């Protein structure tokens, strides 16, 4: 499957989810991750949809896969923090939350013009 086809599956899955077609969305994301195990965006979307459906174990598996691919991604660290908080592990949630905050600060230092309130 080409990168464009993977991206189309992710976009279609996102649309399906927004239309309430949760099973179709999850199936498309599963197809994307099987076809391209390094598809970070598919794993992250899979984590977020499972999280929103309160399927925290499935969300965690997908988020861990995404994190393994891009551990320096602000958003996957935030997702992991949210999952662990829902699972009741505050210490692990805080670890990922702190990592997300550090990554946010790094981004602000690299891109000072994107800071809110900057003139």
Buried (B, 14 or more C-beta within 10 A) or exposed (E): EEEEEBBBBBEBBBEBBEEEBBEBBBBBBBBBBEBBEEBBBBBBBBBBBBBEBEBBEBBBBBBBBBBEBBEEBBBBBBBBBBBBBBBEEEEBBEBBBEBBBEBEEEEBEEEEEEEEEEE
